[in-house]
Amino acid sequence: MSARLGCLGLAGLLAWTSCSDEETPAPAPASSELGVRYCSPNAKNSTGRSALLTATGEADSAAESLELTADFLPKGEWAIFVWSTESASYESPGTFGLSCVHPETQRLPFGGSGAVSTGGGSARFTVDLTQDFSIPVLPGDSWYFQCWYQDSGMQGFSDALEIAFR
């Protein structure tokens, strides 16, 4: 699948479930966070903050548990996680903030629809490194992740993470 972030379209997003109204406190930094943060902070959204992407779990290419979390998202809006094998930094038409993964991105899971932000403004996705990608994750690979989300009719981006797999 080869597509620009701004051209992925909204097909399938309208069928997502609605979000809850429960509040979620701001996350505390975890000592087990993975990756190197870049494009940070990205543009502020309607919450008055920049969306923040974190990853926890294993950076082992054979692992089945890598959790991506985007915090400080607008409440009740959609969010999807995208990845690429290359980083970038460019403005995508019709969005605010920078897209920080290469334009030839893919959604998580491969061929899937993604996640929604909760009423508290967070979205989570647990990645199975052995199945959720269209190409295998190999030891020594560095991959790039970012959250792409809706904000009051516009689209924005979290900061990004580079994760080196072993």
N, C-alpha and C positions, 0 to 999 in steps of 0.2 A: 504494500500500500504506500503510495507516494503522493503526499498532499501537503499543501501549505496549511498551517494552523488556521488561518483566516478563511480557508476554503473547505474545511471539513464539513461545514454545514450543520444544521440543527436537526436533520432527519433522525428520528429515534429519540431525541431528547424530550420531546413533548409527552412521551409515554412514561416518563419516570415517575416514581411515587412522590407524594408531597412530603414535606419535611416537618419535623416536630418543632414545638415552640420552646423546648427546654433549654435553659441556659447552660453553657459550657464555660468553665473558668479558663483563663489564659494558661497555656501549658508551661510547666516548669522545664527548664533545660534538662535533658536526660544525659547521663554519662555514657549511655550506650548508643548515642546517635551516630549514624553512618554518614559518610560522604563529606565532600568539600563544597561549602556554600559559595555560589557566585551569582552575579546579577542581583546583588542584595545591598540595600533594600530595593525592590522594584517600586513602581508607582503606587501611591496610596489609593485605596478604593473607598467606597461610600462608608466604610466603618471608620475612616480616618487613619487607618493603618495600612501597611503593606502586608499582603498575604505571605505567610511563612511556610516553607516546605521542610519537613523533617523525615528522616528514614531511620527505622530501627530494625533489628533482627540480625541476619547473617549476610555478609558480603561474599559468601562462598557460592561459587557458580553452580554447585549441586544442591544448594539449600532450597527449601520449599517455603521459607518464610522471610519475607522482606515486607515490612509495613511502611507505606507512604502515608503521611498525614499533612494536610494543608490546614493551617489555622488562620484566623482573622479574615475569613471570607464573609461576604454579605449573607445574612440569614435567609434561608429558604430558597436559594438559587442553585442552579446546577454547577457541577464542577467535574472535570475529567482530568486524569493524569496522562501525560504524554511523555514519550521517551525517544531518544535518538542515540546513535553511536558517535555523534559529533555535537560539539557545542556551537553556539552562535550568539549573536546579539543584534537584533534588528527589530524595527517597528513593523507590525503587521497591519494592513489596512483595516479600519473599523474596530481597532482595539486600543486600549491604553496600556502603557507599560511596555517592556521589551519581551519579545520572545527570545529565550536564551538557549533553546535547543535547535538543532539544524532543521531547516524547513521540511525536510523529508522525515516527518515524525510519524509515530504510530501511537494509537491509544492503548491504554491498558484496560482490560485484557485485550489481546490481539483479536480484532473483530468484534469486541464487546462495546457496550454503551457507556461504561464508566460508573461514576458515583454521583451522589448528590450531597450538597452541604447540609449539615444538620441545622436545626433551629438555632443552635449556639454558634454557628459559623465555622464548623470544621467538617472536613471530608477525609475519609480514610479508605485505603485500598490495600488489601493483603495480596502481595505478589507471589505467585509460585514461579520461581526462576526456571523451573524445568518445563513449564507449560504455557505461560502467559505471553511469550514472545514469538515472533515469526521466524527469528533466527536464534541459534543457541547462544547462551551466555557462556563464554569460555574464560578460564583462568587467565588473568592478565588484561582482560578487557576493561575499559573505562566507559561507562554509559552515563547519559545525561537525562535528568528527570525534571519535570516542571508541572505545575497545576494550571490549567486553563479554566476560567470560570466566568459565569454570567454576573453582571452587576448593573441592575437598573436599566436593562435594555442594551447595555454595552458589554464588551468582553475584556477581561483583564488576565494578567499572569502573576503567579507567585514568583518568588525568587527561584533559583534552580540549584540542583545538587549534581555533582559529579561523584559517581560511586565506582571505585576500582574493585573489581572482583578478583578473588583468589581461587 
